[in-house]
Amino acid sequence: MQAGTCEIITGQERVAEVAALISSEREVAVDLEMDSLHHYQEKVCLMQISTRTESWLIDPLAIKDLSSLAAPLGNPDLQIVMHGADYDIRSLHRDFGIEVINLFDTMIASRLLGLTEFGLAALLKNRFGIELNKKYQKADWSKRPLSPEMCAYAMADTANLLPLYDQLRAELAEKGRISWFEEECHLVCQARVSEKEGPLFLSSKGAGKLKGRNLAILEQLLQFRDTQARELDRPAFKVISADTLLEVAEKRPRTLGDMAGIKGMTPGQVHRYGEQILGAIATALALPEGELPRFPRQRREEPTNGAKERLKRLKSWRQDRSSELGLESGVITPNWLLESIAEANPTTGAELDLIPGMREWQKKLFGQELLAEVAAA
C-alpha cells in the first residue's frame, strides 16, 4: 500500500499548509480517533488524513482551530473517503464545525456490493493481505505523547483506504449501483450529534420496564452517577453500570449491607458511593405521587389482518430479491420500512413517496414491485 511519509502536526500554520495541499487532490482518506471510553465528554483526539503519497496525523488537542480544513473537507469536488463514517461525520461537525459534502464510505459501498464481511480489517485482509493491529482500538487517545506504535496504528487505516476505494468504486459502477451509494452517503453527511433532553432514564437501557416509584429512584440514581462522572471526568458506565443501577432501583436497598447483595455492585463502590446512593433512593421515595415520572410509550395499534398479510408478502418478495441481487435483506428494505409500507397500503407511486424513509433508489428500483405485492395481498 502507501509507501509515503507520515507527519504529526501540532502547529496551526502547518495545518493550513496541509489544507492547501489536499485541496489540489481528487480524493483523500480521513479517519478520527476519540476518547469516549476514557472521559466524561468525548472529543476528537487525532485526525488522520492521507493522500496517495503522504499521510498526516493532526493533533487537535494541540491545535484549537482547525477551521482551515473546513474548505477542503467540505469541497464537493474533493472525494472524502472514510469507513463507517456516521459517527466521525457527527464528531467533525460537533467539535470543529466541519461538514463533509462528497463522502465515499467504504463500509456502505461494501454492503451495497453484497459483501458479508464489511469491517475495515476484514476488507483489507481479504483484498490486500493486510493485517490491521487492533491493539489500540480502545486506547486513550487523549494521552500525550503518542507512542510510535499508536501513530503507526492510526496511520494504517487511512494509508490503505484509497486503494480500497479504487476497487469498491469500480465494482459499484460495474453493478450499476453508484446512484444507490451516492444517496446513502449523502444521508450520512447530514448526520449530527443530537442534544439529549428530558429525564436521563429516557436513554438508559431497561428503564422502560420500570414504573412510578422505581422509575423515580432510577432517575435519581442516574443523576447522581452523571454528577460523579462529570466530576471524575470518566464515562458514566465506569462509575457504576446502568444494569447495576437498574437492579438498585428495583430492589430499593435501605442499608449499606443491603447494597452488598446487588449484582454488579463492588465493595469499593459501596464504600465510595453507598451513602449517596441511599440518599438518592430516599429522595425518590419522598416524592409525592403526583410528581412520579412515567416512561413515555408510543401507542401503536395492532396491525390489521390485511396489514399482516401484506407484510408477509413483502418479506417473501424481499427474500427473493435479496437472493437475486446478492444483498442482505436489510440493505434492500429494512423491516421497519416494510412494516410502514404494509400499514400504509399504498396504491400509487405518489402514495409510496409519502412513506418516510424510502430512498429514491429504492422507489426507482422496487417501487412498482412493492405496489404489486401490496395489491396482491
C-alpha positions, -999 to +999 in steps of 0.1 A: +000+000+000+011+035+007+049+039+008+050+076+016+056+095+048+037+103+080+039+136+099+024+146+133+011+181+131+008+203+162+011+237+147-016+260+133+004+271+102+012+236+092-025+226+093-032+254+069-004+241+046-019+206+047-053+221+039-039+238+008-021+206-002-052+184-001-072+210-019-055+200-051-062+163-047-091+144-063-096+122-032-083+119+003-088+094+031-099+107+066-103+090+100-106+101+136-096+087+170-116+097+201-116+091+238-152+081+245-141+051+267-120+073+290-136+107+296-170+121+305-172+144+275-157+127+245-137+146+219-117+141+188-081+135+198-065+128+165-073+133+128-057+112+101-055+124+066-039+105+037-033+112+000-019+086-023+017+096-013+015+112+021-002+109+055-006+134+083-016+130+119-032+162+131-034+168+168-065+188+177-055+188+214-025+210+205-043+230+178-075+246+189-086+259+155-090+235+126-111+258+105-086+258+077-097+222+070-133+231+066-130+243+030-112+212+015-132+187+035-164+205+026-154+208-011-180+190-033-152+183-058-130+165-033-139+129-025-136+123+012-130+086+017-139+072+052-150+038+066-182+036+088-183+074+086-216+081+105-201+089+139-170+106+125-192+129+104-211+138+136-179+144+156-163+166+129-193+189+130-197+188+168-160+196+176-149+217+147-180+228+127-166+209+097-191+195+072-183+168+046-202+171+013-187+145-010-184+113+010-173+078-001-180+055+028-162+022+021-185+003+046-216+014+028-200+005-005-192-030+008-227-036+019-242-024-014-219-048-031-232-077-010-201-083+010-208-101+043-175-091+059-175-053+057-153-043+086-122-024+075-099-051+090-117-078+071-117-059+038-080-051+039-071-086+048-093-102+022-083-079-006-047-070+001-035-094+027-030-066+052-034-074+089-045-044+109-033-042+145-063-038+168-042-033+200-050+004+203-087+002+193-098+011+228-068+032+238-070+066+255-061+088+225-061+119+247-029+109+263+003+125+252+029+118+239+015+093+214+038+063+211+053+054+177+031+023+177+000+043+183+009+066+154+015+037+131-019+022+141-036+055+134-020+060+101-027+024+089-064+030+084-062+060+061-030+049+044-048+019+030-082+034+023-076+048-012-066+016-029-097+000-013-118+030-026-104+023-061-116-012-061-150-006-045-159+023-067-151+003-098-173-026-086-202-003-077-200+011-112-198-023-128-230-034-109-248-001-117-252+008-080-233+042-079-266+062-076-278+040-047-245+045-030-243+083-035-278+087-020-268+067+011-236+087+016-255+120+011-278+110+040-248+101+062-233+136+055-263+151+072-258+132+105-254+154+135-250+148+173-284+153+189-288+171+222-302+149+250-333+164+265-356+153+293-350+127+321-318+106+320-339+074+321-350+080+286-316+069+273-310+042+299-314+006+287-341-013+306-357+018+321-389+011+302-398-018+323-399+003+355-429+022+367-437+050+392-416+050+423-389+026+409-385+048+378-381+079+401-354+060+420-336+052+388-337+088+377-322+100+410-295+073+407-287+083+371-285+120+381-261+110+409-240+090+386-239+117+360-226+142+386-199+118+397-188+111+362-186+148+353-165+155+385-142+125+378-141+131+341-149+095+334-176+078+313-207+073+333-206+035+328-172+034+345-187+049+377-215+023+380-231+003+353-266+010+341-276-026+348-265-022+384-285+010+389-315-007+374-312-035+400-308-010+428-340+008+416-359-025+416-346-038+450-345-004+469-318-012+494-322+006+527-288-001+542-252-004+531-255-041+540-284-045+516-263-029+488-237-056+491-261-081+476-268-060+445-254-078+414-225-058+399-220-036+430-184-039+442-173-033+478-154-003+465-185+012+450-204+006+482-177+023+502-173+053+479-209+059+468-231+039+492-244+068+514-251+089+483-270+061+466-291+056+497-297+094+497-308+093+461-332+064+469-346+083+499-352+114+477-372+094+452-392+077+480-402+111+494-416+124+461-454+130+461-474+106+439-482+134+415-445+140+408-436+105+399-423+101+364-438+080+337-420+063+308-434+077+276-448+050+253-459+053+218-493+037+214-492+015+183-523-001+170-523-038+164-518-044+127-549-054+108-552-088+092-547-071+059-515-054+070-502-087+084-508-104+051-492-075+031-461-077+054-459-114+049-459-110+011-434-081+012-410-102+033-413-131+008-407-107-021-376-092-003-362-127+003-364-134-034-349-101-044-321-104-018-311-137-034-312-123-069-292-092-061-268-108-037-276-084-009-286-086+027-324-083+031-319-053+054-300-034+027-328-038+002-356-027+026-352-029+064-380-044+085-393-011+097-398+002+062-417-030+051-439-026+081-446+011+072-455+001+036-477-027+048-496-004+072-499+025+046-512+002+019-501+025-010-518+020-043-498+046-064-463+058-067-474+091-052-486+074-021-454+054-019-435+087-019-453+097+013-438+069+033-410+082+055-376+066+050-380+054+014-348+061-006-351+074-042-331+044-054-355+020-037-385+037-052-369+036-087-358+000-085-385-016-065-415+008-065-437-010-089-429-043-074-438-031-039-471-018-051-478-050-069-471-071-038-493-048-017-522-050-042-519-088-044-522-093-006 
